Amino acid sequence: DTAVSQTPKYLVTQMGNDKSIKCEQNLGHDTMYWYKQDSKKFLKIMFSYNNKELIINETVPNRFSPKSPDKAHLNLHINSLELGDSAVYFCASRRGRGESYNEQFFGPGTRLTVL
Amino acid sequence: QQPVQSPQAVILREGEDAVINCSSSKALYSVHWYRQKHGEAPVFLMILLKGGEQMRHEKISASFNEKKQQSSLYLTASQLSYSGTYFCGTEYGGNEKLTFGTGTRLTIIP
């Protein structure tokens, strides 16, 4: 059973388009995250939700909008895609409200390429 | 601020030892270590909490020096499977956000 899954795995699109990435976790965790990993492999947090409530919102362009319909799902919608949005986007989940002693489980990633 | 890892890259022969350091400019509450293989997701290795004990995962161990605001990952008798990029993730004040380090690329050769 896949613990954290993401769709699609690859996404190739033109500049200016709008796209969504979906994430689901079957671990029963309460907290979910979106990370962006750029070409230099820097892994940077974007958003975090706890039980459908936004708890972390980093300095991310407002073209990015996360949505959590329930605590098992966290989707990422991106409007007006730009070349700089090309990256691998990882979803992750964590038990509880993110207590320090709990590990994060990462999804397989979605490689987004903007042409 | 992003924690700084050193070295940036290291190449080892199978069986050799390595140390990866993670340094922060701010006081640390916890340090998490992850390994990411090429084209895959980061995978959890261990967590070190402020005031906690040194942790161990098979032949990989880690320490947390609160005074130096630094954590070190020790890989003993490295195996081919240890190859990958190692990231430390730091928390400040237990605020739930992990700030990942710059990464250390480890290559093990036979």
Interface residues (C-beta under 8 A of the other chain):
Chain A: T31 K41 F42 L43 K44 I45 S48 I55 I56 F90 R97 G98 E99 S100 Y101 E103 Q104 F105 F106 G107 P108 G109
Chain B: Q2 Y29 S30 H32 Q36 E40 A41 P42 V43 F44 I47 L49 T85 F87 G89 E91 G94 E96 K97 L98 T99 F100 T102 G103
